[in-house]
């Protein structure tokens, strides 16, 4: 537990967390827009609708993996 506390006090872990959260917030919006563009590609107007539960879970899992990678790379190259 001490090692975890020591890591959390470190400045770099805050950069990891902030980078992770920003990536999640911005990317969920982008992913829902891309989902709707692909879903309504044959219509003249792209409507925005929320994905069904299964598609949303897949989007979130993939986004979560890339958010961790984004935070990790930011942490490494800081």
Protein Blocks (a to p, Z undefined) as FASTA:
>chain_A
ZZmmmmmmpmklmmmmmmmmmmmmmmmmmmmmmmmmmmmmmbmbdcdddddfklmmmmmm
mmmmmmmmmmmmmmmmZZ
